[in-house]
Amino acid sequence: VPVAVMDRRGAIVNGLASDAFTLTEDGVRQEIRAFSQEDVPVSMGIVLDLSGSMKGVLGAAKESLRALMKDANPADEAFLNTVSTRPRRYAGFTHEFDEVLGRIAFENAGGDTALIDTIYDSLHELRSGIHARKALLVISDGVDNHSRYSRQELLSRALESDAQIYTMAIYNAPITSKPMAVMEEKRGLLFLDELAARTGGIGFVVRDETDIARAAASIGRALRNQYTIGYAPRADGRSGQWRRISVKVAGNGMKAYARTGYRLE
């Protein structure tokens, strides 16, 4: 179980010992049998929203992507998929991040928003990454109006995957927004946050360059500085059974981010 720890100021916490953690499965405390902390390369998928709803915040979205890739580990690999009326495979797995950033700089926003479909397809593509640690970053406003899959179908697929999902929700609500539009925007933000929380990632809402720089740095540090906790699940379950995981960390104001469960094969 990969785990990141953050303090109340939003800083990643390193150097903890195994006895700082408590892990339960279905409410039963488990013995920690393996424990490590190391910086290992990541296979990362990136979903960048280029749909029409992003026109007012596209510059911030591109800056989010640039800030994250700037601090990547040289051994990391990443692919980029973009969101519009249909999912678009923009760049396959690569180490040449500068080339991808150069191309994306000239893209404009337009079309409907198949955000859920793009994330769904990206989780499947992420499985072919060469590194054991896998993460998906979603940069979007959270709005979806053109997907075939439902939010629940995406959430189920995300929980079945081994990927941690990190989200950067670009939010800059216009003053004249209609109540229905505001409600849909907030619903999208909540869904992005749930995707992150349920898969052990971290969700951020960003509004300006300062927020973007801080969120990108936090995501980069979280990917670089994770604990791995190992335990032996009980052997009395049936195939297909869902098991809930909860990880807590001792220490005032600290919070552990870890996946919330797995399905027994």
RAVENPE-V975203 format. One record per residue. RES is the residue in three letters. SS is DSSP state (a for helix, b for strand, c for the rest). PHI is phi in radians with two decimals (none if undefined). PSI is psi in radians with two decimals (999 if undefined). Layout:
res:RES ss:SS phi:PHI psi:PSI
res:RES ss:SS phi:PHI psi:PSI
This chain:
res:VAL ss:c phi:none psi:1.92
res:PRO ss:b phi:-1.26 psi:2.40
res:VAL ss:b phi:-2.39 psi:2.30
res:ALA ss:b phi:-1.93 psi:2.55
res:VAL ss:b phi:-2.14 psi:2.32
res:MET ss:b phi:-2.23 psi:2.49
res:ASP ss:c phi:-1.58 psi:-3.14
res:ARG ss:c phi:-1.17 psi:-0.29
res:ARG ss:c phi:-1.58 psi:-0.03
res:GLY ss:c phi:1.54 psi:0.21
res:ALA ss:c phi:-1.59 psi:2.47
res:ILE ss:b phi:-1.28 psi:2.37
res:VAL ss:c phi:-1.80 psi:2.17
res:ASN ss:c phi:-1.90 psi:2.97
res:GLY ss:c phi:1.36 psi:0.24
res:LEU ss:c phi:-1.39 psi:2.64
res:ALA ss:c phi:-1.64 psi:2.90
res:SER ss:a phi:-1.07 psi:-0.54
res:ASP ss:a phi:-1.28 psi:-0.04
res:ALA ss:a phi:-1.41 psi:-0.21
res:PHE ss:b phi:-1.90 psi:2.55
res:THR ss:b phi:-2.20 psi:2.18
res:LEU ss:b phi:-2.10 psi:2.28
res:THR ss:b phi:-2.13 psi:2.60
res:GLU ss:b phi:-2.13 psi:2.11
res:ASP ss:c phi:0.90 psi:0.66
res:GLY ss:c phi:1.48 psi:-0.07
res:VAL ss:b phi:-1.79 psi:2.20
res:ARG ss:b phi:-1.14 psi:2.41
res:GLN ss:c phi:-1.93 psi:2.58
res:GLU ss:c phi:-1.34 psi:2.23
res:ILE ss:c phi:-1.39 psi:2.01
res:ARG ss:c phi:-1.79 psi:-0.30
res:ALA ss:b phi:-2.52 psi:2.50
res:PHE ss:b phi:-2.69 psi:2.31
res:SER ss:b phi:-2.71 psi:2.82
res:GLN ss:b phi:-2.45 psi:2.07
res:GLU ss:b phi:-2.70 psi:2.71
res:ASP ss:c phi:-1.59 psi:1.87
res:VAL ss:c phi:-2.06 psi:2.66
res:PRO ss:c phi:-1.08 psi:2.73
res:VAL ss:b phi:-2.16 psi:2.42
res:SER ss:b phi:-1.63 psi:2.05
res:MET ss:b phi:-2.16 psi:2.35
res:GLY ss:b phi:-1.84 psi:2.47
res:ILE ss:b phi:-2.16 psi:2.26
res:VAL ss:b phi:-1.96 psi:2.00
res:LEU ss:b phi:-1.96 psi:2.15
res:ASP ss:b phi:-1.40 psi:2.02
res:LEU ss:c phi:-2.02 psi:0.38
res:SER ss:c phi:-1.38 psi:3.01
res:GLY ss:a phi:-1.04 psi:-0.54
res:SER ss:a phi:-1.18 psi:-0.19
res:MET ss:a phi:-1.72 psi:0.07
res:LYS ss:a phi:-0.96 psi:-0.72
res:GLY ss:a phi:-1.34 psi:-0.25
res:VAL ss:a phi:-2.25 psi:0.27
res:LEU ss:a phi:-1.11 psi:-0.66
res:GLY ss:a phi:-1.03 psi:-0.73
res:ALA ss:a phi:-1.16 psi:-0.66
res:ALA ss:a phi:-1.13 psi:-0.76
res:LYS ss:a phi:-1.13 psi:-0.64
res:GLU ss:a phi:-1.15 psi:-0.62
res:SER ss:a phi:-1.05 psi:-0.80
res:LEU ss:a phi:-1.11 psi:-0.77
res:ARG ss:a phi:-1.10 psi:-0.76
res:ALA ss:a phi:-1.11 psi:-0.65
res:LEU ss:a phi:-1.24 psi:-0.81
res:MET ss:a phi:-1.21 psi:-0.45
res:LYS ss:a phi:-1.08 psi:-0.60
res:ASP ss:c phi:-1.79 psi:0.26
res:ALA ss:c phi:-1.20 psi:2.66
res:ASN ss:c phi:-1.19 psi:2.33
res:PRO ss:c phi:-0.98 psi:-0.43
res:ALA ss:c phi:-1.51 psi:-0.13
res:ASP ss:c phi:-1.15 psi:2.69
res:GLU ss:b phi:-2.21 psi:2.62
res:ALA ss:b phi:-2.61 psi:2.63
res:PHE ss:b phi:-2.12 psi:2.82
res:LEU ss:b phi:-2.25 psi:2.18
res:ASN ss:b phi:-2.06 psi:2.49
res:THR ss:b phi:-2.00 psi:2.71
res:VAL ss:b phi:-1.87 psi:2.26
res:SER ss:c phi:-2.70 psi:-2.49
res:THR ss:c phi:-1.06 psi:-0.56
res:ARG ss:c phi:-2.32 psi:2.66
res:PRO ss:c phi:-1.06 psi:2.50
res:ARG ss:b phi:-2.28 psi:2.17
res:ARG ss:b phi:-1.40 psi:1.80
res:TYR ss:b phi:-1.49 psi:-0.79
res:ALA ss:b phi:-2.64 psi:2.23
res:GLY ss:b phi:-1.29 psi:-3.11
res:PHE ss:b phi:-0.91 psi:2.27
res:THR ss:b phi:-2.71 psi:2.80
res:HIS ss:c phi:-1.82 psi:-0.10
res:GLU ss:c phi:-1.55 psi:1.28
res:PHE ss:a phi:-1.20 psi:-0.59
res:ASP ss:a phi:-1.10 psi:-0.65
res:GLU ss:a phi:-1.12 psi:-0.75
res:VAL ss:a phi:-1.11 psi:-0.76
res:LEU ss:a phi:-1.10 psi:-0.64
res:GLY ss:a phi:-1.12 psi:-0.69
res:ARG ss:a phi:-1.24 psi:-0.74
res:ILE ss:a phi:-1.23 psi:-0.36
res:ALA ss:c phi:-1.07 psi:-0.43
res:PHE ss:c phi:-1.72 psi:0.06
res:GLU ss:c phi:-1.40 psi:2.54
res:ASN ss:c phi:-1.96 psi:2.85
res:ALA ss:c phi:-1.61 psi:2.49
res:GLY ss:c phi:3.11 psi:2.81
res:GLY ss:c phi:1.59 psi:3.08
res:ASP ss:c phi:-1.31 psi:-3.09
res:THR ss:c phi:-2.16 psi:1.79
res:ALA ss:c phi:-1.74 psi:1.02
res:LEU ss:a phi:-1.14 psi:-0.84
res:ILE ss:a phi:-1.07 psi:-0.77
res:ASP ss:a phi:-1.06 psi:-0.70
res:THR ss:a phi:-1.18 psi:-0.73
res:ILE ss:a phi:-1.14 psi:-0.72
res:TYR ss:a phi:-1.02 psi:-0.87
res:ASP ss:a phi:-1.14 psi:-0.62
res:SER ss:a phi:-1.17 psi:-0.63
res:LEU ss:a phi:-1.09 psi:-0.64
res:HIS ss:a phi:-1.18 psi:-0.77
res:GLU ss:a phi:-1.13 psi:-0.58
res:LEU ss:a phi:-1.10 psi:-0.44
res:ARG ss:c phi:-1.08 psi:-0.39
res:SER ss:c phi:-1.52 psi:0.04
res:GLY ss:c phi:-1.12 psi:2.61
res:ILE ss:c phi:-1.45 psi:-0.34
res:HIS ss:c phi:-1.64 psi:2.61
res:ALA ss:c phi:-1.19 psi:-0.66
res:ARG ss:b phi:-1.44 psi:2.20
res:LYS ss:b phi:-2.26 psi:2.44
res:ALA ss:b phi:-2.49 psi:2.63
res:LEU ss:b phi:-2.18 psi:2.24
res:LEU ss:b phi:-1.90 psi:2.26
res:VAL ss:b phi:-2.02 psi:2.14
res:ILE ss:b phi:-2.00 psi:1.91
res:SER ss:b phi:-2.88 psi:2.98
res:ASP ss:c phi:-1.64 psi:-0.03
res:GLY ss:c phi:1.53 psi:-0.14
res:VAL ss:c phi:-1.35 psi:2.44
res:ASP ss:c phi:-2.42 psi:2.31
res:ASN ss:c phi:-2.46 psi:0.24
res:HIS ss:c phi:-2.64 psi:0.53
res:SER ss:c phi:-1.77 psi:2.61
res:ARG ss:c phi:-1.42 psi:-0.66
res:TYR ss:c phi:-1.42 psi:2.67
res:SER ss:c phi:-1.58 psi:2.92
res:ARG ss:a phi:-1.09 psi:-0.67
res:GLN ss:a phi:-1.17 psi:-0.66
res:GLU ss:a phi:-1.12 psi:-0.70
res:LEU ss:a phi:-1.16 psi:-0.76
res:LEU ss:a phi:-1.07 psi:-0.71
res:SER ss:a phi:-1.09 psi:-0.76
res:ARG ss:a phi:-1.14 psi:-0.70
res:ALA ss:a phi:-1.10 psi:-0.71
res:LEU ss:a phi:-1.20 psi:-0.49
res:GLU ss:a phi:-1.36 psi:-0.35
res:SER ss:c phi:-1.45 psi:2.92
res:ASP ss:c phi:-1.66 psi:0.11
res:ALA ss:c phi:-1.53 psi:2.47
res:GLN ss:b phi:-1.57 psi:2.33
res:ILE ss:b phi:-1.86 psi:2.16
res:TYR ss:b phi:-1.90 psi:2.40
res:THR ss:b phi:-2.19 psi:2.41
res:MET ss:b phi:-2.10 psi:1.77
res:ALA ss:b phi:-1.55 psi:2.00
res:ILE ss:b phi:-1.47 psi:2.00
res:TYR ss:c phi:-2.27 psi:2.11
res:ASN ss:c phi:-2.60 psi:1.26
res:ALA ss:c phi:-1.14 psi:2.26
res:PRO ss:c phi:-1.18 psi:2.60
res:ILE ss:c phi:-1.09 psi:-0.53
res:THR ss:c phi:-1.64 psi:0.27
res:SER ss:c phi:-1.01 psi:2.40
res:LYS ss:c phi:-1.26 psi:2.62
res:PRO ss:a phi:-0.92 psi:-0.71
res:MET ss:a phi:-1.13 psi:-0.70
res:ALA ss:a phi:-1.17 psi:-0.72
res:VAL ss:a phi:-1.09 psi:-0.73
res:MET ss:a phi:-1.09 psi:-0.72
res:GLU ss:a phi:-1.18 psi:-0.69
res:GLU ss:a phi:-1.08 psi:-0.80
res:LYS ss:a phi:-1.15 psi:-0.62
res:ARG ss:a phi:-1.11 psi:-0.70
res:GLY ss:a phi:-1.14 psi:-0.71
res:LEU ss:a phi:-1.11 psi:-0.72
res:LEU ss:a phi:-1.13 psi:-0.66
res:PHE ss:a phi:-1.18 psi:-0.73
res:LEU ss:a phi:-1.05 psi:-0.73
res:ASP ss:a phi:-1.12 psi:-0.67
res:GLU ss:a phi:-1.16 psi:-0.71
res:LEU ss:a phi:-0.98 psi:-0.79
res:ALA ss:a phi:-1.14 psi:-0.85
res:ALA ss:a phi:-1.11 psi:-0.69
res:ARG ss:a phi:-1.31 psi:-0.36
res:THR ss:a phi:-1.84 psi:0.07
res:GLY ss:c phi:1.54 psi:0.12
res:GLY ss:c phi:-1.58 psi:-2.92
res:ILE ss:c phi:-2.31 psi:2.38
res:GLY ss:b phi:-1.83 psi:2.43
res:PHE ss:b phi:-2.24 psi:2.54
res:VAL ss:b phi:-1.94 psi:2.16
res:VAL ss:b phi:-2.09 psi:2.48
res:ARG ss:c phi:-2.17 psi:-0.36
res:ASP ss:c phi:-2.62 psi:-3.13
res:GLU ss:a phi:-1.08 psi:-0.61
res:THR ss:a phi:-1.13 psi:-0.79
res:ASP ss:a phi:-1.06 psi:-0.75
res:ILE ss:a phi:-1.09 psi:-0.83
res:ALA ss:a phi:-1.08 psi:-0.72
res:ARG ss:a phi:-1.17 psi:-0.77
res:ALA ss:a phi:-1.16 psi:-0.77
res:ALA ss:a phi:-1.08 psi:-0.72
res:ALA ss:a phi:-1.14 psi:-0.69
res:SER ss:a phi:-1.14 psi:-0.74
res:ILE ss:a phi:-1.11 psi:-0.77
res:GLY ss:a phi:-1.04 psi:-0.77
res:ARG ss:a phi:-1.19 psi:-0.66
res:ALA ss:a phi:-1.11 psi:-0.68
res:LEU ss:a phi:-1.21 psi:-0.59
res:ARG ss:a phi:-1.41 psi:-0.49
res:ASN ss:c phi:-2.18 psi:1.41
res:GLN ss:b phi:-2.12 psi:2.58
res:TYR ss:b phi:-1.63 psi:2.58
res:THR ss:b phi:-2.07 psi:2.10
res:ILE ss:b phi:-1.91 psi:2.26
res:GLY ss:b phi:-2.03 psi:2.44
res:TYR ss:c phi:-2.58 psi:2.89
res:ALA ss:c phi:-1.81 psi:1.92
res:PRO ss:c phi:-1.12 psi:2.65
res:ARG ss:c phi:-1.14 psi:2.68
res:ALA ss:c phi:-1.82 psi:0.42
res:ASP ss:c phi:-1.83 psi:0.24
res:GLY ss:c phi:-1.63 psi:2.90
res:ARG ss:c phi:-1.77 psi:2.65
res:SER ss:c phi:-1.01 psi:2.39
res:GLY ss:c phi:1.58 psi:-0.07
res:GLN ss:c phi:-1.31 psi:2.36
res:TRP ss:b phi:-1.55 psi:2.30
res:ARG ss:b phi:-2.09 psi:2.28
res:ARG ss:b phi:-1.51 psi:2.35
res:ILE ss:b phi:-2.01 psi:2.42
res:SER ss:b phi:-2.35 psi:2.25
res:VAL ss:b phi:-2.09 psi:2.21
res:LYS ss:b phi:-2.15 psi:2.66
res:VAL ss:b phi:-2.19 psi:2.38
res:ALA ss:c phi:-1.33 psi:2.53
res:GLY ss:c phi:2.29 psi:2.32
res:ASN ss:c phi:-1.12 psi:2.10
res:GLY ss:c phi:1.44 psi:0.04
res:MET ss:c phi:-1.63 psi:2.57
res:LYS ss:b phi:-2.33 psi:2.39
res:ALA ss:b phi:-1.70 psi:2.39
res:TYR ss:b phi:-1.97 psi:2.02
res:ALA ss:c phi:-2.62 psi:2.78
res:ARG ss:c phi:-1.06 psi:2.69
res:THR ss:c phi:-1.69 psi:0.02
res:GLY ss:b phi:2.93 psi:-3.10
res:TYR ss:b phi:-2.71 psi:2.84
res:ARG ss:b phi:-1.82 psi:2.25
res:LEU ss:c phi:-1.23 psi:2.20
res:GLU ss:c phi:-1.61 psi:999
